[in-house]
Amino acid sequence: MSSASADRPISVFDSGIGGLTVLAALRAELPHERFFYFSDAGNAPYGERGDAFVIARSRAVARALIEKHGTKALVVACNTATAAAIAQLRADWPGLPLIGVEPALKPAAAATRTGHVGVLATRGTLGSAKFRALYDSLTGLAQFHLIACDGLAGAIERNDAAQIDALAARYLHALGPLGMHAGQIDTLVLGCTHYPLAAATLRRHAGPEIRFIDTGAPVAQHTHRLLAARGALRDGPGASVVLECSGAPETLQAAAARCLNLDMQARQPAPSIGLP
């Protein structure tokens, strides 16, 4: 691949700010790259929408990012969009590296010592055929306890500390006993990219011994491998991040400051990323 092609950005999109947790891992893994991050907060949360909407919206966003920005790789940093739409996106763009995210059930099964794993995710992710196939493929490796965390991604998006705390307490209580003894859940999968942004609150309710597993680092490593295989890694100075948001830019800016230590302006998109 030419140096000009390698210089093209990696685009990352999510229904809101949760994908910033993946972007943080990508920047750590690929420090020379240019990144374009799109938050579709104007249409969030995806996790409480139907598959038809999520697929149509994901296709519209992907097309705009690829055609407008010359994207060399697209990271779908949303569990719900990955579950609903990644197969369609790969069919639409067969020559493009397309990286999705999914709840880290396999690493959690390897990590648990009690054999019990809690999975916190959106209703859309847990109800998807893609998640069910992953779940069924791990039968016998661990006992997975699934909780659809309605409202939690939205509360994190709004940075509503009181609501985050109340929902974290409710859903962790619903999982069952947490701990390191037989029959207790010792490992938690954060199955939505928003949830690591609430890790401190979840940790307070779960306790210090419980292992948390998310997908940021594995996604970043996989992206690195795909670009390296294509000779598409960027080298040298000029790394950058651009933030764009279909909702209120101030929310994305504040989250980027908290998650990435970036003091920068987010912009709203051109009309090309409208409702499909």
Rosetta blueprint (number, residue, H / E / L):
1 M L
2 S L
3 S H
4 A H
5 S H
6 A H
7 D L
8 R L
9 P L
10 I E
11 S E
12 V E
13 F E
14 D E
15 S L
16 G L
17 I L
18 G L
19 G L
20 L H
21 T H
22 V H
23 L H
24 A H
25 A H
26 L H
27 R H
28 A H
29 E H
30 L L
31 P L
32 H L
33 E L
34 R E
35 F E
36 F E
37 Y E
38 F E
39 S E
40 D L
41 A H
42 G H
43 N H
44 A L
45 P L
46 Y H
47 G H
48 E H
49 R L
50 G L
51 D H
52 A H
53 F H
54 V H
55 I H
56 A H
57 R H
58 S H
59 R H
60 A H
61 V H
62 A H
63 R H
64 A H
65 L H
66 I H
67 E H
68 K H
69 H H
70 G L
71 T L
72 K L
73 A E
74 L E
75 V E
76 V E
77 A L
78 C L
79 N H
80 T H
81 A H
82 T H
83 A H
84 A H
85 A H
86 I H
87 A H
88 Q H
89 L H
90 R H
91 A H
92 D H
93 W L
94 P L
95 G L
96 L L
97 P L
98 L E
99 I E
100 G L
101 V L
102 E L
103 P L
104 A L
105 L H
106 K H
107 P H
108 A H
109 A H
110 A H
111 A H
112 T L
113 R L
114 T L
115 G L
116 H E
117 V E
118 G E
119 V E
120 L E
121 A E
122 T L
123 R H
124 G H
125 T H
126 L H
127 G L
128 S L
129 A H
130 K H
131 F H
132 R H
133 A H
134 L H
135 Y H
136 D H
137 S H
138 L L
139 T L
140 G L
141 L L
142 A L
143 Q E
144 F E
145 H E
146 L E
147 I E
148 A E
149 C L
150 D L
151 G L
152 L H
153 A H
154 G H
155 A H
156 I H
157 E H
158 R H
159 N L
160 D L
161 A H
162 A H
163 Q H
164 I H
165 D H
166 A H
167 L H
168 A H
169 A H
170 R H
171 Y H
172 L H
173 H H
174 A H
175 L H
176 G L
177 P L
178 L E
179 G L
180 M L
181 H L
182 A L
183 G L
184 Q L
185 I E
186 D L
187 T E
188 L E
189 V E
190 L E
191 G L
192 C L
193 T L
194 H L
195 Y H
196 P H
197 L H
198 A H
199 A H
200 A H
201 T H
202 L H
203 R H
204 R H
205 H H
206 A H
207 G L
208 P L
209 E L
210 I L
211 R E
212 F E
213 I E
214 D L
215 T L
216 G H
217 A H
218 P H
219 V H
220 A H
221 Q H
222 H H
223 T H
224 H H
225 R H
226 L H
227 L H
228 A H
229 A H
230 R L
231 G L
232 A L
233 L L
234 R L
235 D L
236 G L
237 P L
238 G L
239 A L
240 S E
241 V E
242 V E
243 L E
244 E E
245 C E
246 S L
247 G L
248 A L
249 P H
250 E H
251 T H
252 L H
253 Q H
254 A H
255 A H
256 A H
257 A H
258 R H
259 C H
260 L H
261 N L
262 L L
263 D L
264 M L
265 Q L
266 A E
267 R E
268 Q L
269 P L
270 A L
271 P L
272 S L
273 I L
274 G L
275 L L
276 P L
